[in-house]
Amino acid sequence: MYTINSFDAVALLSGGLDSILAARLVQDQGKRVLCLHFYSPFFGDPAMLPAWEKAYGLTIQAVDLSEEFASLLRTRPPHGFGKVLNPCVDCKIIMMRKALAIMHEFSARCIISGEVLGQRPMSQRRDTLQIIQRDAGVKGLLLRPLSAKLLKSTTVEDSGFIDRNRLLAINGRGRKEQLRLAEDMGLSDIPTPAGGCRLTEKENARSYWPLLALYPGNQASANDFYLANAGRQYWRRISLPRWLCIGRQQADNDRLLSLAREGDLLFKCADFPGPIALGRQFPGQLWDEESIMSAAAFMASFSPKARRAAEKDVSETAVRLHSGALGLDGPGRMLRVAIARSPEWQEYPWEEAREGIRAERWERPPENNPTPV
């Protein structure tokens, strides 16, 4: 158990090379660094922490920001979206604020970030680096070791606690200097470059956007966004929106069951192996019988054996309907349906999601343009 004064600094650690190097640069000056790995439905992988600690010689703590990010998307990010659904500037601000609270909790003296000046077009320009530290309330406390010599010094540098001469002046999108530094540090397991955030990818964005556009009362929770990551995603928009998630494989089926909650509908073929489907009933919008039967028939069409049976003139198959709160325990309700992949159930089209995102995108007001770093 960590206690007050256990650490000199806290560091944001995504698992990418830049964040690893930034933490190590400070740790190699003899400072005690606690790395914070933030995760949500959109980024992060807490299961990797033991491997990272062993490979990079770091102390890492997982920090759940799921509800904070669900709230950010519901209320829309003040600094807007990037090219897809990525709120990169506000993402960093949320992380910095959380890191600041943890820094105070341990009486640490600074926050470390692996940001590189000029590396990312939205969140690592000189002006946005200033916006992030200003709006997060970390001015003077935020140390960016990889680009430190190109930026204003922090309190820990001014006091001599951190030797500024041992920090770097990396600029731009190349990785040559980072790879050389990793070699000098003896790091053999080098992470490959990757965005790491599902909000930057069109396929994921079109699963998330309908939760923001169609969810009654704009109340989509972290659980909803996790559910949007699981299996195939379909919507039936006749009168009221109906959301159906269908497992692709056993791991998806397990994930759907783990995310099921009170009010959810769980569908499973009674006579054939196949996927599990989860229908999420929105508050105040219980599914009518037509929607239930249509979803059952649609789900059954993803069972290969059920389809082959249908081709042999078996006109109907049995689908068992369960309560999400109970999972697949108990008898459930038996439905007899004709297997049919109805065109009423559709993946949410990216073009529609893109237009919705564009309609809400707005420019930062003039007061958000800061003085240079």
C-alpha positions in Angstrom: 0.0 0.0 0.0 1.4 3.4 -1.0 1.5 6.1 1.6 2.0 9.9 1.7 5.5 10.9 0.5 5.9 7.5 -1.3 6.6 9.3 -4.6 8.3 12.4 -5.9 6.2 12.5 -9.1 3.3 11.0 -10.9 3.4 10.1 -14.6 0.8 9.6 -17.2 1.5 6.2 -18.8 -0.4 5.1 -21.9 1.9 2.2 -22.6 3.3 3.9 -25.6 7.0 4.6 -26.0 6.9 8.3 -25.3 5.2 8.0 -21.9 7.5 5.2 -20.9 10.6 7.2 -21.8 9.3 10.3 -20.0 8.8 8.4 -16.8 12.2 6.7 -17.1 14.0 10.0 -17.7 12.8 11.3 -14.3 13.2 8.0 -12.6 16.7 7.7 -13.8 17.5 11.0 -12.0 16.8 9.0 -8.8 13.2 10.2 -8.3 10.4 7.9 -7.2 7.7 7.9 -9.9 4.2 6.5 -9.8 2.9 5.9 -13.2 -0.9 6.3 -13.8 -2.5 4.2 -16.5 -5.9 5.7 -17.2 -8.5 3.5 -18.8 -12.1 3.8 -20.1 -14.3 2.1 -22.8 -12.1 4.0 -25.3 -8.5 3.4 -24.3 -6.3 1.7 -21.8 -5.6 -1.9 -20.9 -5.1 -2.6 -17.2 -4.3 -6.2 -17.8 -1.0 -5.1 -19.3 0.3 -3.6 -16.1 2.3 -6.6 -14.7 4.1 -7.0 -18.0 4.9 -3.3 -18.3 6.2 -3.1 -14.8 8.5 -6.0 -15.5 9.7 -4.8 -18.9 10.2 -1.2 -18.1 11.1 -1.2 -14.4 8.2 1.1 -13.5 5.6 1.2 -10.7 2.1 1.5 -12.3 -1.4 2.1 -10.9 -4.6 1.7 -13.0 -7.1 4.5 -12.8 -10.6 4.2 -14.1 -11.9 7.2 -15.9 -14.9 5.5 -17.6 -17.7 7.6 -16.1 -15.8 10.8 -16.6 -15.4 10.2 -20.3 -19.0 9.1 -20.7 -20.0 12.4 -19.1 -17.6 14.3 -21.4 -19.2 12.8 -24.5 -22.7 13.3 -23.2 -22.1 17.0 -22.5 -19.8 17.4 -25.5 -16.1 18.4 -25.1 -15.6 22.2 -24.7 -12.6 22.1 -27.1 -14.4 20.0 -29.7 -13.8 16.8 -31.5 -10.9 15.9 -33.8 -11.3 14.3 -37.2 -13.6 11.6 -35.9 -15.1 11.5 -32.3 -11.8 12.2 -30.4 -11.9 15.0 -27.8 -8.1 15.0 -27.5 -7.6 18.3 -25.8 -10.3 17.7 -23.2 -9.1 14.1 -22.8 -5.7 15.4 -21.6 -7.3 17.9 -19.4 -9.4 15.3 -17.6 -6.3 13.1 -17.1 -4.2 16.0 -15.9 -6.8 17.0 -13.3 -7.0 13.4 -12.0 -3.2 13.2 -11.9 -3.1 16.5 -10.0 -5.4 15.1 -7.3 -3.3 11.9 -7.0 -0.1 14.0 -6.9 -1.5 15.9 -3.9 -2.6 12.6 -2.3 1.0 11.4 -2.2 2.5 14.9 -1.7 4.5 14.4 -4.9 6.0 17.5 -6.6 5.1 17.3 -10.3 3.2 15.5 -13.0 5.1 13.9 -15.9 3.7 13.6 -19.4 5.2 12.0 -22.6 3.8 14.7 -24.9 6.1 15.8 -27.6 5.8 19.3 -29.1 4.4 19.1 -32.6 3.8 15.3 -32.6 0.0 15.3 -32.8 -2.0 17.9 -34.7 -4.8 18.5 -32.2 -3.4 18.1 -28.7 0.4 18.6 -29.0 0.7 21.9 -30.8 2.4 24.7 -28.8 -0.9 26.5 -28.2 -2.8 23.4 -27.1 -0.1 22.3 -24.8 -0.6 25.7 -23.0 -4.4 25.3 -23.1 -4.2 21.8 -21.4 -1.9 22.9 -18.6 -4.0 26.1 -18.0 -7.4 24.5 -18.0 -6.2 21.5 -15.9 -4.7 23.8 -13.3 -1.3 22.3 -13.6 0.8 25.2 -14.8 4.3 25.0 -13.4 3.7 21.4 -12.2 3.5 19.7 -15.5 6.8 18.4 -16.7 7.1 17.2 -20.3 10.6 15.6 -20.3 10.9 14.8 -24.0 10.4 18.4 -25.1 11.3 20.2 -21.8 14.1 22.3 -23.3 11.7 23.7 -25.9 9.1 24.7 -23.2 9.1 27.0 -20.2 10.7 25.4 -17.1 8.6 24.0 -14.3 8.9 24.6 -10.5 10.9 21.3 -10.1 13.4 22.4 -12.7 13.7 25.9 -11.3 14.4 24.6 -7.9 16.9 22.1 -9.1 14.9 19.1 -7.9 14.9 17.9 -11.6 18.1 18.5 -13.6 16.8 20.3 -16.7 20.1 19.6 -18.5 19.3 15.9 -18.5 15.9 16.5 -20.2 15.4 16.6 -24.0 14.3 18.9 -26.8 12.4 16.5 -29.1 10.1 18.1 -31.7 7.9 16.7 -34.4 6.5 13.4 -35.4 9.6 11.3 -36.0 10.7 8.5 -33.6 14.4 8.4 -34.3 15.4 10.1 -31.1 13.0 8.1 -29.0 14.3 4.8 -30.4 17.9 5.9 -29.7 16.9 6.8 -26.1 15.1 3.4 -25.6 18.3 1.6 -26.8 20.4 3.7 -24.4 18.1 2.7 -21.5 18.3 -0.9 -22.4 14.6 -1.3 -23.3 14.2 -4.3 -25.6 10.4 -4.4 -25.7 9.6 -1.3 -27.8 5.9 -0.6 -28.2 4.9 -0.1 -31.9 3.3 3.2 -32.8 -0.5 3.2 -32.5 -3.2 5.7 -31.8 -4.6 3.6 -29.0 -7.9 5.4 -28.8 -11.1 3.9 -30.2 -12.6 7.4 -30.6 -10.2 8.1 -33.5 -11.5 5.2 -35.5 -14.5 5.4 -37.8 -15.8 1.9 -37.2 -15.9 2.5 -33.4 -17.2 6.0 -33.7 -20.2 4.8 -35.6 -21.0 2.5 -32.7 -20.7 5.2 -30.2 -22.4 8.1 -32.0 -26.0 6.6 -31.8 -25.7 6.5 -28.0 -25.2 10.2 -28.1 -27.8 10.8 -30.8 -30.6 8.3 -29.9 -30.3 7.5 -26.2 -33.3 9.0 -24.4 -32.4 11.9 -22.1 -28.8 11.8 -23.3 -28.0 9.4 -20.4 -25.6 6.9 -22.0 -23.3 5.5 -19.3 -19.9 4.0 -19.3 -21.6 0.5 -19.4 -23.3 1.5 -22.6 -20.1 2.5 -24.2 -18.4 -0.7 -23.1 -21.4 -2.6 -24.6 -20.9 -0.7 -27.9 -17.4 -2.4 -28.0 -18.8 -5.9 -27.7 -19.8 -7.9 -30.8 -21.9 -6.7 -33.7 -24.0 -3.6 -33.3 -27.4 -3.2 -34.8 -30.2 -0.6 -34.6 -33.9 -0.9 -35.6 -35.3 2.6 -36.0 -39.0 2.1 -36.5 -40.9 4.4 -34.2 -38.6 4.1 -31.2 -34.9 3.1 -31.5 -34.0 -0.5 -30.6 -30.4 -1.5 -29.9 -29.2 -5.1 -30.4 -25.7 -6.4 -29.8 -24.8 -9.9 -31.2 -21.8 -11.9 -30.2 -19.3 -12.9 -32.9 -17.5 -15.5 -30.8 -17.5 -16.9 -27.3 -15.5 -14.0 -25.9 -18.1 -11.6 -27.1 -20.9 -13.8 -25.6 -19.1 -13.7 -22.3 -18.6 -10.0 -22.5 -22.3 -9.4 -23.3 -23.3 -11.5 -20.2 -20.9 -9.5 -18.0 -22.4 -6.2 -19.2 -26.1 -7.3 -18.9 -28.1 -5.3 -16.4 -31.7 -5.0 -15.1 -34.1 -4.5 -18.0 -31.9 -6.0 -20.7 -33.2 -8.8 -22.9 -30.9 -11.8 -23.6 -31.6 -14.0 -26.7 -30.1 -17.4 -27.3 -31.1 -20.2 -29.7 -32.6 -23.1 -27.7 -31.9 -25.9 -30.2 -28.7 -24.9 -31.9 -25.3 -23.5 -30.8 -24.8 -19.9 -31.8 -24.4 -16.3 -30.5 -25.9 -14.6 -27.6 -27.7 -11.3 -28.3 -28.4 -8.5 -25.9 -31.2 -6.0 -26.4 -30.9 -2.9 -24.3 -34.2 -1.4 -23.3 -33.9 2.3 -22.7 -35.6 3.9 -19.7 -39.3 4.3 -20.4 -39.0 2.5 -23.7 -39.8 -1.1 -23.2 -39.7 -3.2 -26.3 -43.0 -4.2 -27.9 -43.7 -7.8 -28.9 -42.9 -7.1 -32.6 -39.4 -5.8 -31.7 -38.7 -8.8 -29.5 -39.8 -11.3 -32.2 -37.9 -9.5 -34.9 -34.7 -9.4 -32.8 -35.0 -13.1 -32.0 -35.4 -14.0 -35.7 -32.5 -11.8 -36.6 -30.2 -13.2 -33.9 -31.0 -16.8 -34.9 -29.9 -16.0 -38.5 -26.3 -15.8 -37.2 -26.3 -19.4 -36.0 -24.9 -21.5 -38.9 -26.7 -24.7 -37.8 -30.0 -22.8 -37.4 -29.6 -21.5 -40.9 -28.8 -24.9 -42.3 -31.9 -26.3 -40.6 -34.0 -23.5 -42.2 -32.6 -24.4 -45.6 -34.0 -27.9 -45.0 -37.5 -26.5 -44.7 -37.6 -26.3 -40.9 -39.8 -23.2 -40.9 -39.2 -22.2 -37.3 -36.6 -22.3 -34.5 -36.8 -21.8 -30.8 -35.2 -18.8 -29.2 -35.1 -18.5 -25.4 -35.5 -15.0 -24.0 -33.9 -14.3 -20.6 -33.8 -11.3 -18.2 -30.4 -9.5 -18.3 -30.4 -9.2 -14.5 -30.4 -13.0 -14.2 -28.2 -13.8 -17.2 -28.9 -17.2 -18.8 -30.0 -18.8 -15.4 -33.6 -19.9 -15.2 -35.9 -21.2 -17.9 -36.6 -17.9 -19.6 -39.4 -17.5 -22.2 -39.5 -19.7 -25.3 -40.1 -17.9 -28.6 -40.9 -19.7 -31.9 -39.5 -17.6 -34.8 -38.8 -18.0 -38.5 -35.1 -17.3 -39.1 -34.8 -14.0 -41.0 -32.1 -11.4 -41.4 -34.5 -8.5 -41.6 -33.2 -5.3 -43.3 -34.9 -3.4 -40.5 -31.8 -4.2 -38.3 -28.9 -2.1 -39.6 -25.4 -1.1 -38.4 -25.5 2.6 -37.8 -24.1 4.2 -41.0 -20.8 6.0 -40.7 -22.0 8.7 -43.1 -24.8 9.6 -40.8 -22.6 9.5 -37.7 -20.0 11.7 -39.5 -22.7 14.3 -40.4 -23.9 14.3 -36.8 -20.4 14.9 -35.5 -19.7 17.6 -38.0 -22.9 19.4 -37.1 -21.8 19.6 -33.5 -18.2 20.6 -34.1 -17.4 24.1 -33.3 -14.4 26.4 -33.2 -12.7 27.4 -29.9 -13.7 30.9 -28.8 -11.0 33.5 -28.9 -10.5 33.5 -25.1 -9.2 29.9 -25.4 -6.2 31.0 -27.5 -3.4 31.2 -25.0 -0.1 33.0 -24.9 2.8 30.9 -26.3 4.4 28.3 -24.1 
